[in-house]
Amino acid sequence: MPDTDKVGFVPFSAAARGILVVFCDDALKFGAATLKGLGDTAAVVKRAAASSNFKGKSASTLDILAPEGLKAGRLIVIGTGKADAIKETDVLKFGGVLAGKMRGAEAVTVMAELPSGAMSAEQAASLASGVLLRAYAFDRYKTKKKDDDDKATDVAVSIAVSDVAAAKKAFAADENVVEGVILARNLVNEPPNVLFPVEFARRASELKKLGVAVEVLDIKAMEKLGMGALLGVSQGSTQPGRMVIMRWNGGKKGEQPVAFIGKGVTFDTGGISIKPSGSMEDMKGDMGGAACVVGLMHALAGRKAKCNVVGAIGIVENMPDGNAQRPGDIVTSMSGQTIEIINTDAEGRLVLADVLWYVKEKFKPKFMVDLATLTGAILVALGTEHAGLFSNNDELSERLYAVGQSTGEKVWRLRMGPEYDKMMDSQFADMKNAGARNGGSITAAQFLQRFVGDTPWAHLDIAGTAMGAPKTEINQSWGSGYGVRLLDRLVSDYYEAKK
């Protein structure tokens, strides 16, 4: 993809530059302003549609070179499907589809008008967001490009709208969320020899520039706190672990915050319970939860969200050296509960256990949500279309499901219950860190629940959605940045409802 970082808004009356992009429904109907701009070319579109079997289905495209009657060298028509069935996520996808068609372009003008009329300011902002999200590419380590790669030239995208000021205002907030997603993608895509725990903590600390208060706990600080579960994972690596606490205080002074916790295993060999070598390189992405939390804090601070939010991440590398913890070891978590290590590859829950307890005890949040690329079992259950949702609170679960539907970052709630706790019972300690194979995602959630007390809490298992998920209209990257848009909307809707 080209580097598309020039997206702006212009009035409908502005002269089109470069490629012209318009929208039509499944009846090939255009909006009034679009029809006026096309003039006699509208008839050309109908003929081209007939010859290419273009029927205006949602996110389908018709590409016309040198269209008769237009100054534009290319005309791209994007189908919207049924005019009365267009959702928020559809407009975001339209932006991604558009960005995917801009190869070799220098300028693009988009008529932000649906057949039913001009796009709202919020829809125009979603369209712009989709363009930027699709344009992302992680190629910083490529010194040479293939002949068929896109040239890294800037594309100036002008989105023609009915109200420029309103569109700019709507996009001002959305743009910060896009930046948060891109930050999360960058972190997941970085190689593990570059993004080790100390470097991850340093990058998270850059949020200070946006007004986020950041505290980094080193090994000594975590030892003093008694974080034996997290430290047990970290001890097998020459790269020391870190915990990072980020605080955005944009709400009322003294008001209880909401909290988000991320698993940050910068590389996971499985430890002594070592993983098979096939696809182990993907384990650089085992910090997708932590990446999301950092991206979320960037988004909230960037848009000056009126809320108090804590983001906390535990960052470790899980390696199998002579000092690594062994199956059979017993560690003491910060909560005082003891854990028998059955499988050193069930390490993420150990990291989260101490961070969850720390956040619960220190900040007493209104609710907590943790994100982790935690289990392969969630891929078996849900594939890559949904993150697994586990919770002790119905209201929080319903909120997460609703915002998942509206943002397209979908979640699906799975069963929890005390009967699953028996699978985590240990003969020698308070609990084991792994149960049997069956119900693996559920028993992992049951384990985490022991460290949240009565605090409303949700656990998102994002192993299928944060890395290596199928490419979409708005993401062509291995690291998807999943969760940033979901949780930003959760925070927005939660505080809006509390007004």
C-alpha positions as CSV (number, residue, x, y, z in Angstrom):
1,M,0.0,0.0,0.0
2,P,1.1,3.6,-0.5
3,D,1.6,5.7,2.6
4,T,-1.7,7.4,2.8
5,D,-1.3,10.0,5.4
6,K,-2.9,13.0,3.7
7,V,-6.7,12.7,4.2
8,G,-8.7,15.9,4.3
9,F,-12.2,17.2,3.8
10,V,-13.5,19.6,1.1
11,P,-17.0,20.8,0.1
12,F,-19.0,19.1,-2.6
13,S,-18.4,22.1,-4.8
14,A,-14.6,21.6,-4.8
15,A,-13.0,20.6,-8.1
16,A,-12.2,16.9,-8.2
17,R,-8.5,16.0,-8.3
18,G,-7.0,12.7,-9.5
19,I,-9.2,9.6,-9.2
20,L,-12.9,10.2,-8.6
21,V,-14.7,7.9,-6.2
22,V,-18.5,7.7,-5.9
23,F,-21.0,5.4,-4.3
24,C,-24.2,3.7,-5.7
25,D,-26.7,1.2,-4.2
26,D,-27.7,-2.2,-5.6
27,A,-30.1,-0.4,-8.0
28,L,-27.2,1.7,-9.4
29,K,-28.7,4.8,-7.9
30,F,-26.5,7.8,-7.0
31,G,-27.0,10.7,-4.6
32,A,-28.1,14.0,-6.1
33,A,-24.8,15.8,-5.7
34,T,-22.9,12.8,-7.2
35,L,-25.3,12.6,-10.1
36,K,-24.8,16.3,-10.8
37,G,-21.1,15.8,-10.7
38,L,-21.2,12.8,-13.1
39,G,-23.4,14.5,-15.6
40,D,-23.6,12.5,-18.8
41,T,-21.0,10.0,-17.4
42,A,-23.7,8.4,-15.4
43,A,-24.9,6.7,-18.6
44,V,-21.3,5.5,-19.1
45,V,-21.4,3.9,-15.6
46,K,-24.6,2.1,-16.4
47,R,-23.1,0.6,-19.6
48,A,-19.9,-0.4,-17.9
49,A,-21.8,-2.0,-15.0
50,A,-23.9,-4.0,-17.5
51,S,-20.8,-5.2,-19.4
52,S,-18.9,-6.2,-16.2
53,N,-21.9,-7.6,-14.2
54,F,-21.5,-4.9,-11.5
55,K,-24.6,-4.9,-9.4
56,G,-23.7,-2.5,-6.6
57,K,-23.3,-5.1,-3.9
58,S,-21.8,-3.9,-0.7
59,A,-18.1,-3.2,-1.0
60,S,-18.0,-4.3,-4.7
61,T,-16.2,-2.0,-7.1
62,L,-16.4,-0.8,-10.7
63,D,-13.2,0.7,-12.1
64,I,-13.5,2.8,-15.3
65,L,-10.4,4.1,-17.0
66,A,-10.5,7.4,-18.8
67,P,-14.3,7.9,-18.3
68,E,-15.9,9.8,-21.1
69,G,-17.2,13.2,-20.0
70,L,-15.0,13.5,-16.9
71,K,-11.6,15.2,-16.4
72,A,-10.7,12.5,-13.9
73,G,-8.4,9.8,-15.4
74,R,-10.2,7.1,-13.4
75,L,-13.7,6.7,-12.0
76,I,-14.2,4.2,-9.2
77,V,-17.7,3.3,-8.2
78,I,-18.2,1.5,-4.8
79,G,-21.4,-0.4,-4.2
80,T,-23.2,0.1,-0.9
81,G,-25.7,-2.7,-1.3
82,K,-29.3,-2.0,-0.1
83,A,-29.5,1.8,0.7
84,D,-31.5,1.2,3.9
85,A,-29.2,-1.5,5.3
86,I,-25.9,0.4,5.6
87,K,-24.2,0.0,9.0
88,E,-21.4,1.9,10.7
89,T,-19.0,-0.9,10.0
90,D,-19.9,-0.8,6.3
91,V,-18.8,2.8,5.8
92,L,-15.5,1.9,7.5
93,K,-15.1,-1.0,5.1
94,F,-15.9,1.3,2.2
95,G,-12.9,3.4,3.2
96,G,-10.7,0.3,3.2
97,V,-12.0,-0.8,-0.2
98,L,-11.2,2.6,-1.5
99,A,-7.6,2.5,-0.2
100,G,-7.1,-0.9,-1.8
101,K,-7.8,0.6,-5.2
102,M,-5.5,3.6,-5.0
103,R,-2.3,1.9,-6.3
104,G,-0.2,4.3,-8.3
105,A,-2.4,7.3,-7.6
106,E,-1.2,10.7,-6.5
107,A,-4.6,12.2,-5.6
108,V,-8.1,10.9,-5.0
109,T,-11.4,12.7,-4.6
110,V,-14.2,10.9,-2.8
111,M,-17.8,12.0,-3.0
112,A,-19.0,11.2,0.5
113,E,-22.6,10.8,-0.5
114,L,-24.8,7.7,-0.3
115,P,-27.8,7.3,-2.6
116,S,-30.0,8.5,0.2
117,G,-28.1,11.7,0.7
118,A,-24.8,13.2,2.0
119,M,-22.9,11.1,4.5
120,S,-23.2,12.4,8.1
121,A,-20.0,13.8,9.7
122,E,-19.6,10.6,11.6
123,Q,-19.9,8.5,8.5
124,A,-17.4,10.7,6.6
125,A,-15.0,10.3,9.6
126,S,-15.4,6.5,9.5
127,L,-14.7,6.6,5.7
128,A,-11.5,8.4,6.4
129,S,-10.5,6.0,9.2
130,G,-11.1,3.1,6.9
131,V,-8.7,4.6,4.3
132,L,-5.9,5.1,6.9
133,L,-6.4,1.6,8.5
134,R,-6.1,-0.1,5.2
135,A,-3.2,2.0,4.1
136,Y,-1.1,0.7,7.0
137,A,1.9,-1.6,6.1
138,F,4.7,-2.8,8.4
139,D,7.8,-2.8,6.1
140,R,10.4,-0.9,8.1
141,Y,12.9,-3.7,7.9
142,K,12.7,-4.2,4.1
143,T,15.8,-2.7,2.4
144,K,14.6,-3.7,-1.0
145,K,11.2,-4.0,-2.5
146,K,9.9,-6.3,-5.2
147,D,9.3,-4.9,-8.6
148,D,5.5,-5.3,-8.2
149,D,5.4,-3.6,-4.8
150,D,3.5,-0.3,-4.6
151,K,5.7,2.8,-4.6
152,A,5.9,4.5,-1.2
153,T,4.4,7.7,-2.5
154,D,1.9,9.9,-0.6
155,V,-1.6,9.9,-1.8
156,A,-3.7,13.0,-1.2
157,V,-7.2,11.9,-0.4
158,S,-9.9,14.6,-0.5
159,I,-13.2,13.6,0.9
160,A,-16.0,15.9,-0.4
161,V,-18.7,16.4,2.3
162,S,-21.7,18.6,2.9
163,D,-20.3,20.1,6.1
164,V,-16.5,20.4,6.2
165,A,-16.3,21.7,9.8
166,A,-18.5,18.9,11.2
167,A,-16.5,16.3,9.4
168,K,-13.2,17.6,10.7
169,K,-14.6,17.7,14.2
170,A,-15.8,14.1,14.0
171,F,-12.6,12.9,12.5
172,A,-10.4,14.7,15.1
173,A,-11.5,12.0,17.7
174,D,-11.5,9.1,15.2
175,E,-8.0,9.9,14.0
176,N,-6.6,9.4,17.5
177,V,-8.2,6.0,17.6
178,V,-6.7,5.1,14.3
179,E,-3.3,6.1,15.6
180,G,-3.9,3.9,18.6
181,V,-4.7,0.9,16.4
182,I,-1.6,1.6,14.3
183,L,0.5,1.8,17.4
184,A,-0.8,-1.6,18.6
185,R,-0.1,-3.1,15.1
186,N,3.4,-1.8,15.2
187,L,4.1,-3.3,18.6
188,V,2.7,-6.7,17.5
189,N,4.6,-6.8,14.3
190,E,8.0,-5.8,15.7
191,P,10.5,-8.7,15.9
192,P,11.3,-10.0,19.4
193,N,15.0,-9.1,19.3
194,V,13.8,-5.5,18.9
195,L,10.8,-5.4,21.2
196,F,11.9,-7.1,24.4
197,P,10.4,-6.2,27.8
198,V,12.5,-3.2,28.6
199,E,12.1,-1.7,25.1
200,F,8.3,-2.4,25.3
201,A,8.2,-0.5,28.6
202,R,10.2,2.4,27.0
203,R,7.8,2.7,24.1
204,A,4.8,2.7,26.5
205,S,6.5,5.4,28.5
206,E,6.3,7.7,25.4
207,L,2.7,8.2,26.2
208,K,3.9,10.7,28.7
209,K,4.0,13.1,25.8
210,L,0.2,13.0,25.6
211,G,-0.3,13.6,29.3
212,V,-0.5,9.9,30.4
213,A,1.1,9.3,33.8
214,V,3.4,6.2,33.4
215,E,5.1,4.2,36.0
216,V,7.5,1.3,35.2
217,L,8.1,-1.4,37.8
218,D,11.4,-3.3,37.5
219,I,12.3,-6.7,39.0
220,K,13.2,-5.4,42.4
221,A,9.9,-3.5,42.7
222,M,7.9,-6.5,41.7
223,E,9.8,-8.7,44.1
224,K,9.0,-6.2,46.9
225,L,5.3,-6.5,45.9
226,G,5.5,-10.3,46.0
227,M,4.6,-10.9,42.3
228,G,5.9,-14.4,42.3
229,A,3.6,-15.6,39.5
230,L,4.8,-13.0,37.0
231,L,8.4,-13.2,38.1
232,G,8.4,-17.0,37.8
233,V,7.7,-16.6,34.0
234,S,10.4,-14.0,33.6
235,Q,13.2,-15.8,35.4
236,G,14.2,-18.0,32.5
237,S,15.1,-15.1,30.3
238,T,18.2,-12.8,30.2
239,Q,15.7,-10.0,29.4
240,P,14.3,-8.8,32.7
241,G,10.5,-8.4,33.0
242,R,8.6,-5.2,33.5
243,M,5.2,-4.0,34.6
244,V,3.9,-0.7,33.3
245,I,1.1,1.3,34.8
246,M,-0.4,4.0,32.6
247,R,-3.0,6.5,34.0
248,W,-5.2,8.9,32.0
249,N,-6.9,11.3,34.4
250,G,-9.3,13.1,32.1
251,G,-12.4,12.7,34.3
252,K,-13.5,14.1,37.6
253,K,-10.7,14.3,40.2
254,G,-10.9,11.4,42.6
255,E,-13.4,9.5,40.6
256,Q,-12.9,5.7,40.5
257,P,-11.2,4.7,37.2
258,V,-12.0,1.9,34.8
259,A,-9.1,-0.4,34.1
260,F,-7.6,-2.4,31.2
261,I,-5.0,-5.1,31.7
262,G,-2.8,-6.7,29.0
263,K,-0.7,-9.8,28.7
264,G,2.7,-8.8,27.3
265,V,4.8,-11.9,26.5
266,T,7.2,-10.5,24.0
267,F,8.3,-14.0,22.9
268,D,6.9,-17.3,24.1
269,T,9.0,-20.4,23.6
270,G,6.7,-22.3,26.0
271,G,9.6,-22.4,28.5
272,I,10.6,-25.9,29.7
273,S,7.3,-27.1,28.3
274,I,8.7,-26.0,25.0
275,K,6.5,-25.5,21.9
276,P,6.9,-27.3,18.6
277,S,9.2,-25.4,16.3
278,G,6.6,-25.0,13.6
279,S,5.3,-21.4,13.5
280,M,7.0,-20.6,16.7
281,E,8.0,-17.3,15.1
282,D,4.4,-16.2,15.5
283,M,5.0,-16.1,19.3
284,K,6.5,-12.6,18.9
285,G,2.8,-11.6,18.9
286,D,2.0,-13.1,22.3
287,M,1.9,-9.5,23.6
288,G,-1.2,-8.5,21.6
289,G,-3.2,-7.8,24.7
290,A,-0.5,-5.4,26.1
291,A,-0.2,-3.8,22.6
292,C,-3.9,-3.1,22.6
293,V,-3.8,-1.5,26.1
294,V,-1.0,0.8,25.0
295,G,-2.9,1.7,21.8
296,L,-6.1,2.3,23.8
297,M,-4.3,4.7,26.2
298,H,-2.9,6.6,23.2
299,A,-6.4,6.9,21.7
300,L,-8.0,8.1,25.0
301,A,-5.2,10.6,25.7
302,G,-5.1,11.8,22.1
303,R,-8.8,12.6,22.0
304,K,-8.7,14.0,25.6
305,A,-11.4,11.6,26.8
306,K,-13.3,12.8,29.8
307,C,-12.7,9.7,31.9
308,N,-10.2,8.2,34.4
309,V,-8.6,5.1,33.0
310,V,-5.8,2.8,34.2
311,G,-3.9,0.7,31.7
312,A,-1.6,-2.0,33.2
313,I,0.6,-4.5,31.3
314,G,2.9,-7.3,32.5
315,I,5.8,-7.7,30.1
316,V,8.0,-10.8,30.1
317,E,9.9,-13.2,27.8
318,N,9.2,-16.9,28.4
319,M,12.5,-18.7,27.8
320,P,13.9,-22.2,28.7
321,D,17.3,-21.5,30.2
322,G,18.9,-23.2,33.3
323,N,17.1,-20.7,35.6
324,A,13.6,-21.2,34.1
325,Q,10.8,-22.4,36.2
326,R,9.9,-26.1,36.0
327,P,6.8,-28.1,35.9
328,G,6.2,-29.0,39.5
329,D,7.5,-25.7,40.9
330,I,5.1,-23.8,43.2
331,V,5.0,-20.0,43.2
332,T,3.3,-17.5,45.4
333,S,1.3,-14.8,43.7
334,M,0.9,-11.3,44.9
335,S,-2.5,-12.3,46.3
336,G,-0.8,-14.8,48.6
337,Q,-2.4,-17.7,46.7
338,T,0.0,-20.5,45.7
339,I,0.2,-22.0,42.2
340,E,1.6,-25.3,41.1
341,I,3.2,-25.0,37.7
342,I,1.9,-27.9,35.6
343,N,2.8,-26.4,32.2
344,T,5.2,-23.6,31.7
345,D,3.5,-22.8,28.4
346,A,0.4,-21.7,30.4
347,E,2.4,-18.6,31.4
348,G,0.1,-15.7,30.3
349,R,-2.4,-16.4,33.1
350,L,0.5,-16.2,35.6
351,V,1.4,-12.8,34.4
352,L,-2.1,-11.6,34.4
353,A,-2.8,-12.9,37.9
354,D,-0.4,-10.6,39.6
355,V,-1.3,-7.6,37.4
356,L,-5.0,-8.1,37.9
357,W,-4.6,-8.3,41.7
358,Y,-2.3,-5.2,41.7
359,V,-4.8,-3.1,39.8
360,K,-7.8,-4.4,41.9
361,E,-6.1,-3.6,45.2
362,K,-4.4,-0.3,44.3
363,F,-7.0,1.4,42.1
364,K,-10.3,-0.3,43.1
365,P,-11.7,0.2,39.5
366,K,-15.4,0.4,38.6
367,F,-14.6,-2.5,36.3
368,M,-11.7,-4.3,34.8
369,V,-11.2,-5.9,31.3
370,D,-8.1,-8.0,30.5
371,L,-7.0,-8.9,27.1
372,A,-4.7,-11.8,26.3
373,T,-3.6,-14.1,23.4
374,L,-4.2,-16.8,26.0
375,T,-5.2,-20.1,24.6
376,G,-5.2,-22.1,21.3
377,A,-8.4,-23.6,22.5
378,I,-10.3,-20.3,21.7
379,L,-9.3,-20.7,18.1
380,V,-10.8,-24.2,18.1
381,A,-14.0,-22.8,19.6
382,L,-14.4,-19.5,17.8
383,G,-11.9,-19.3,14.9
384,T,-10.7,-15.9,14.1
385,E,-14.0,-14.0,13.8
386,H,-14.7,-13.5,17.5
387,A,-12.7,-13.0,20.7
388,G,-13.8,-15.2,23.5
389,L,-15.5,-13.3,26.3
390,F,-15.6,-14.5,29.9
391,S,-17.1,-12.4,32.7
392,N,-18.4,-12.3,36.2
393,N,-20.8,-9.5,35.3
394,D,-23.8,-9.6,32.9
395,E,-24.0,-5.8,32.4
396,L,-20.3,-5.5,31.4
397,S,-20.7,-8.5,29.1
398,E,-23.7,-7.0,27.4
399,R,-21.9,-3.7,26.9
400,L,-18.9,-5.5,25.3
401,Y,-21.1,-7.5,23.0
402,A,-23.0,-4.4,21.9
403,V,-19.8,-2.4,21.1
404,G,-18.3,-5.4,19.4
405,Q,-21.3,-5.5,17.0
406,S,-21.1,-1.7,16.3
407,T,-17.3,-1.6,15.8
408,G,-16.9,-5.0,14.0
409,E,-14.5,-6.2,16.7
410,K,-16.8,-8.9,17.7
411,V,-16.9,-10.9,21.0
412,W,-18.8,-14.1,22.0
413,R,-19.5,-14.9,25.6
414,L,-18.6,-18.4,26.8
415,R,-19.6,-20.4,29.9
416,M,-18.0,-20.0,33.3
417,G,-19.0,-21.8,36.5
418,P,-17.7,-23.3,39.7
419,E,-17.8,-26.8,38.3
420,Y,-14.8,-25.9,36.1
421,D,-12.8,-24.9,39.2
422,K,-12.3,-28.5,40.1
423,M,-10.2,-28.9,37.0
424,M,-7.7,-26.4,38.5
425,D,-7.4,-28.0,41.9
426,S,-3.9,-29.0,43.0
427,Q,-2.8,-31.7,45.3
428,F,0.1,-29.5,46.6
429,A,-0.9,-25.8,46.2
430,D,-4.0,-23.6,46.1
431,M,-4.4,-24.2,42.4
432,K,-2.7,-25.5,39.2
433,N,-1.8,-23.2,36.4
434,A,-3.3,-25.6,33.8
435,G,-6.1,-28.1,33.7
436,A,-6.9,-30.9,31.2
437,R,-7.2,-30.2,27.5
438,N,-11.0,-30.0,27.5
439,G,-12.4,-26.6,28.2
440,G,-9.0,-25.0,28.1
441,S,-10.2,-21.5,27.5
442,I,-12.8,-21.8,30.2
443,T,-10.4,-23.1,32.8
444,A,-7.9,-20.3,32.0
445,A,-10.7,-17.8,32.7
446,Q,-11.6,-19.6,35.9
447,F,-8.0,-19.3,37.0
448,L,-8.0,-15.5,36.3
449,Q,-11.3,-15.0,38.2
450,R,-9.5,-16.0,41.4
451,F,-7.6,-12.7,41.2
452,V,-10.4,-10.2,40.6
453,G,-12.5,-10.6,43.8
454,D,-15.9,-8.9,43.5
455,T,-14.8,-6.3,40.9
456,P,-16.9,-6.4,37.7
457,W,-14.5,-8.1,35.3
458,A,-14.3,-9.4,31.8
459,H,-11.6,-11.5,30.1
460,L,-11.1,-11.3,26.4
461,D,-9.1,-14.2,24.8
462,I,-7.8,-12.6,21.6
463,A,-5.6,-15.4,20.4
464,G,-7.6,-15.7,17.2
465,T,-8.1,-12.0,16.5
466,A,-4.9,-10.1,17.5
467,M,-2.4,-11.8,15.2
468,G,-2.5,-13.8,12.0
469,A,-6.2,-13.3,11.5
470,P,-7.5,-13.3,7.9
471,K,-7.0,-10.0,6.1
472,T,-10.0,-7.7,5.9
473,E,-11.0,-4.5,4.0
474,I,-9.5,-2.4,6.8
475,N,-6.5,-4.6,7.8
476,Q,-3.9,-6.2,5.6
477,S,-1.4,-6.6,8.5
478,W,-0.4,-9.7,10.4
479,G,-0.9,-7.8,13.6
480,S,-4.5,-6.5,13.5
481,G,-4.5,-4.1,16.4
482,Y,-7.7,-5.8,17.6
483,G,-9.4,-4.3,20.7
484,V,-8.4,-0.7,20.5
485,R,-11.6,0.4,18.7
486,L,-13.7,-2.0,20.8
487,L,-12.5,-0.7,24.1
488,D,-12.4,3.0,23.1
489,R,-16.1,2.7,22.2
490,L,-16.7,0.8,25.5
491,V,-15.3,3.7,27.5
492,S,-17.1,6.3,25.4
493,D,-20.5,4.5,25.7
494,Y,-20.0,3.8,29.4
495,Y,-19.3,7.4,30.4
496,E,-22.0,8.7,28.0
497,A,-24.5,6.5,29.8
498,K,-23.4,7.7,33.2
499,K,-24.0,11.4,32.4
